[in-house]
């Protein structure tokens, strides 16, 4: 059954100046008709093709970067072509001819291109990494490619760009709906923002999507993290429902409800990034991971990207600028130093900042 929203707005009429007789102010009632909030994102005319294209481009870049972990020496030209969408680098032809690329919409694009270039260079080093020297580190039955201080540059690219591109673009588009002059433009921007969440139109947070499925039939990037790091804060249901409600409210000219959904999406999406970062600064300090540099550095590299994502949070965030700078300072510490520090002082400080700021549930 669809949800229905009802809203009444009251406007007081001004008293006419110069009247000598006493009259009560007239009150006119403007009623917003009841409207449906559907269960799926199948609104008439919804179009978020540009967001979907960039999600697919990011997924191809991620797949290519991970081939380095299997021993492939990455090609600098190919990596650059994927980042900029030049010289037909994608396996899906439509991505090549889309006229869209990752670089143009990525905040701090030069920084993330540097991470990518570093990965390309390090993929050519067929030697075990040590403190001060790039190379590979064994992780389980596989390996990861890290820089001189232990950072897995591929994770810095993927998780960092989830923030600097998808999260930032989505929040910017949602904020723009408040100033867009027409319903059509508001709907367009809302749809594009939804596309950056990267979930199916019939997304169900209770479903475990088969590994055989591919995006957009199953969630990806942030959509995947709704399940991986968002279940304990019910992020999937809250954000998806807010996107549905807000889109329906735009069509009904229900500005108050629309704006309320923007705040919900901003807060919970940011909390999702913080919860992921919290998981990944906690993991290296657990007894089960002690001395396992592959697992510890992989987790810290993911934390690195998610903490950078918080840089693009909306105004009014619970996270102060001072605490963000502290988190960045901690996660940019040499990873060998972080995991060998007595009592994990710095990592525990990061855990406390994230947990207390966002009231995150405790993890074991």
N, C-alpha and C positions, 0 to 999 in steps of 0.2 A: 504494500500500500504506500502511495506517495505521501510525503509530508506536505502540509499546507501551512503557508504563512499568512498572517493577518496583521495589518498595521493601520493605525489611524493617526494622521497628523493634524494638529490643531493650530490654526492661525488666528490671532486676534486682530480685528479690524480697528484701525485708528479712529478715534472720535473726531467728528467733523468740527473744525475750529469755528468759533463764532456763534454756535448754537446756544441759545439762552435756556432752552428747556433741558431738564435732566434726562439723559437717555443712557441706558445700559450699553456698554460696548457690545458690538455684534461679534459673534463668534461663528466663523465659518469652518466647516469640517470637510477636510479633503481626505477621502478614503482611498487607500491602495487596495485594490481588489485582491482577494485570496489567490495565491498562486502555488503551483506544485513544485516540489523539489524532487527530481527523479533519483533513482537509485544508481543510474549509470551516466557517464558523461557523453551522452548522445544527443546533445542540443542541436536543434536545427541550425545549419550553417556554421557549426563549430569548425574551426580550421587552425590547426597548430602544426602544420607541415614543416615550417621552418625550425621549430623546436625539435621535432622528431628527427629531422635531417642531422642536426648538430649532435643529438644523442647518438645516432648511428655512427657519425664520424668519430666521436669520442670512443665509442666501443671498438671501432676498427683500430684506432691508435693504441688503445689499451692492449688489444690482442697482439699487435705488432711489437709493442714494447716487451711484452712477456715472453716473446720468443727468445729474448736474450737470456732468460733463465734456463732455457733448454740448450744453450750453447751457441746460438746464432749470433754472429757479429752483425750488429745493425748497420744499415746503410744510411749515412747522413742525409743524402739527397732524398731518399724515400721518406725518412722521418719528417723532414722539412716540408715535403710535398703533402703529406697527410695533414700536417698542422695548418698549412696555407691553402689546401685544395688546389694544387697546381700539378699539371702533367698527369692527370687521371690516376691518382694513387689508390682509389678505393675499389674493392671487389664488386660493390653494388654500383652499377653504372649511373643510376640516378643521382647518387651522391656527387659524382664528378661533374655533372652538368647542372647542378642545383644553383650555382652562383653563390653558394654560401660556404663559409669556412669557420674553423674554430678560432683562429687568431683574431679576427676582427671583433669578436664579441667577448674576448677574454680580457678582464682587467689584469693589469700587470703582466701582459702577454710576454714581454721580454724576459721576465723572471722565469716563467714556466718553459719558455723556449730554451733557456739556459739549462734547466734541469734535464730537458730532453736531449740536448747536445751532450751533456755530461754522461747520460746513460749510453748514448751511442759510443762515446769514447771508451767508457769503462767496459762495454760489452766485448771489446777487442782484447781485453786483458785476461788471458787464460791462466790465472794464478789466484791462490787463496788470498783474500784481503786481510790486511793487518792494520793496526792503528797507524794512520798516516799514509796508508797505501790502498788504492782502490783495487777491486777484484771481486771474487765471488765468495760467498759463505754458504755452507751446507745448511739447508733447512729441511729436516725430515729426509725424505727420499729424493728431494730436488735441491735447488740452490737459488740464491738471490744475488743480484749484482748490486754492489754498494760502492759508495765513494770513499774517500780517504777518512772521513769521520763516521762512516757507517750508514749514511743515508741511502736508502733505496730510491734512487731518483725517479724510477717509473711510478712508484707509489706517490711520491710528491707531485708528479704531474697529474695523475688521475684524480687523486683525492683533492689536491689543491684546485684543480680546474672544476671539479664538482662545485666548489665554492665560488671561484673567481668568474666562472661563466654561468653555470646553470642556476645556482642559488642567487647570485647577484642579479642576473637578468630577470629571474622570476620576481624577485622583490621589487625591482625597478618597474616592471610592467604592471604589477599590482598597484603600486603607488600611483602610477600614471592614470589608472582608471578613475581616480578621484578628481582629476582635472580634465579628463577627456570630455569633449563637448557633446558627443553623440552616443547614443546607446550602441550603435554598431561598432564604434571605435573602442568603447569600453569592453564589449564582448570580444573583439579581436585581441586586445591586449590580455584580457583574462585567459582566453584560450591558449595564447602563446605561453603564458606563465604556467598553465597546467601542463603543457607539453614538456616543460623542463623537469617536471616531477618524474616523468618517464614510467608511468604505470598504464595498464590497459584501461579502456573506457569502462569496463565492468570490474574494475579492481576490487578484490575481496581480501582484506588483510588476514582472514582466517584460513586462506587457501595456501597450500604449499605447491608452488608452480613447478611443473615437471622440468627437469634439466634439459630435456629434449626440445623444449619450446625456446623461441628466440624473441627478442623485443621486436615489435610492441605486443606480442601475445603474452609476454610475461614481463614483470618489472625489471628495470635495469638502473644502474648507477644509484641515484637517490632512491628510486623506487625499490631497488634491492635492499638498500639499507633500512627502509621502513620495517622490513622483517628482520634483517640481521642485527640491527642495533636500535630498533624502535619499538619492539614489542612490549618491553617493560614500561614504556611510557605511552602506549597505545597511539603512537604517532600516525600510523597508517590510517586508521579510521578517522581520527580527528582531522587530519589534513585533507583527506579525500572528501569527507563530508563537507568541510568548509569550502572546498572548490565547487562542489555541487550547489550548495546553498547560495554562495556568492554569485555564481553565474545565473541562477534562477532569479535572484534578487535584482540583478542588473536589468533583466528583461521586464521586471515588474516595476522598475523605477524606485525600488526600495533601497534608498541610499544608506539608511542607517544599518540595515542588515548586511548590505554589501561591505561597508566599512568595518563592521564587526568581524566579518570573515577574514578580511585582510589582516587584521591584528592577530587573529588565531593562527593563520598560516605563517606569518612572520615569526611568531613566538615559538610555535611547535617545530617548525623546520629548523630554526636556530637551536632549539633544545635537542633535536635529533643529532645535529652536528656536534654539539657539546657532549652528548651521551656517547657518541662514537669515540670522540677524543678521550673521554674519561676511561672507557674500556681499554683503549690502547696505551694509555699511560699507566694503567693499573697492571695490565698483563705482564710486562717485563719484571714486575716486582713480586710476582707469585712464586712460591717455592717450586712449583712444577716446571717453571721456565728458567730457573736459576742456571746460569752457565750456558744456556742454549742461545748463542748469539744470533742464529738464524731466525728463531722465533721472536727474540727480543727486538732485534733491529727491524724486522718486518713490522711489528706492532708499532714501534716508535716512528717508523716512516709513515704509517697510516695516520698516526696521531699528528705528525707534522703537517700533513695535508689538511686534516679536519680543523686543526687549530688555526691554520691560515684562512680557512673558510670563514671563521668567525670575524675576520677583518671586514667582511662585507655585510655584516648584520645591519638590521634596520635601526634608525634612530630610536632612542628610548630603551635600548636593550638593557637587560639586567647586568650584563657584563660591562664593567667600567673599562675605560681606555687603559688605565693603569694595570688592571689585571690582565688585559689582553697582552700588553707589552711584557708582563711578567711571564705569561704562558709562552709567548714567542721566544723570550730569552731562554727559558728552560729547554724547550724542544729543539732549539738551535745549538744547544751544547753538544759537544762531541759525544756520540752515542757510547763509545767505549768508556768515557768518563761517567756518563749517567748510570750505566748498568753496573759499574764497579764502585760507585760511591757507597760508603758505609751507611746502611739504613735507608738507602734510596731517598735521601733528603729532598733533592730537587723534584723527583718524580712524585713524591708524596705531597709536596707543596702544590704541584699542578693538579693532583687528584682533589685536594681540598678546595682549591679555587673553583674547579668545575662542578664538583658535587654540591658545594654550598651555594654557589651562584644560581644554579638551575634547579636546586632541590631534587637532585637525581637520586633514584633508588640505589641502595647499597648493592654492591656486587661481591661475589666471592672469588 
